[in-house]
Amino acid sequence: LRLKTVLAPWQELPDRARARDVDLIVVELSQVQQMEDFAVQGLTEHAMVPVCHPLHPLTRMASPTLTDVFSYPLAGPSLTPALTAVLQKLIPASQRAQQKKRGLLAVECDLSGMLKDVLRHSHAISLMPAFMVAAEVAAGQLVCVPGVELGLRVRFGCAWLKARTLSPVTTRFMELLAAHDGSLAAHSALAP
C-alpha cells in the first residue's frame, strides 16, 4: 500500500489528477464542479468567519461591522470567479471603489500554513472556515472575530476523474474524511 499526500494550490490539483499523479483531490467544490471530466462527492457546508491575530484592532471593538472588517487588508488563497463576485457584493458600498482599485486580496497565498503566518504577523484578516484555524485559536495564536456574520459558506469535497475507478483505499479515505467532516460540523454547531 502506498499513500502520497500532495499540498498544492487548488489550480494545480485537477491537472495533477489528469496526469495520474494523484487519484483523488480535496478542494472547495466550486473549483471543480464545472469540470465535466470530474465526479465529486460533497462534504458539509461551513460558515466563513473573519480571522486575525489576537491583538488586532478588530478584537478590541465591542461590535465590529463589515465596514470595520473590510477596512483591513484581506489575505487569502487565489479566488475563483464565483467567490470574487460574492466577496464584491459583501464589501460595503462605501469601500467597493477602493477595493476594486487595489484588488480584493492584498496578500494572495494558496498555502494555509503560510497564510496563517501572514495573519499572525500583520493586520491582515482572512475569511475561512473556523475548523481551518481551530488549533491556532486554541493555542491563542489567532482569533475568529466575534459577532460579524458574513453569510458566506464554503463547501469542500472530494473529486476524481470520472474515467477512473476508485480503489478500496480511496473509497475508505473518502468515508473517513466524510466522518471527520461530520464531526467538524457537529462541533461548530455546538460552539457559541
Buried (B, 14 or more C-beta within 10 A) or exposed (E): EEEEEEEBEBEEBBEBBBEEEBBBBBBBBBBBBEBEBBBBBBBBEBBBBBBBBEEBEBBEBEEBEBEBBBBBBBBBBBBBEEBEEBBEEBBBEEBBEEBEEEEBBBBBBBEBEEBBEBBBEBBBBBBBBBBBBBEBBEEEBBBBBBEBEBEBEBBBBBBBBEEBEBEEEBEEBBEEBBEEBEEBBEEBEEEE
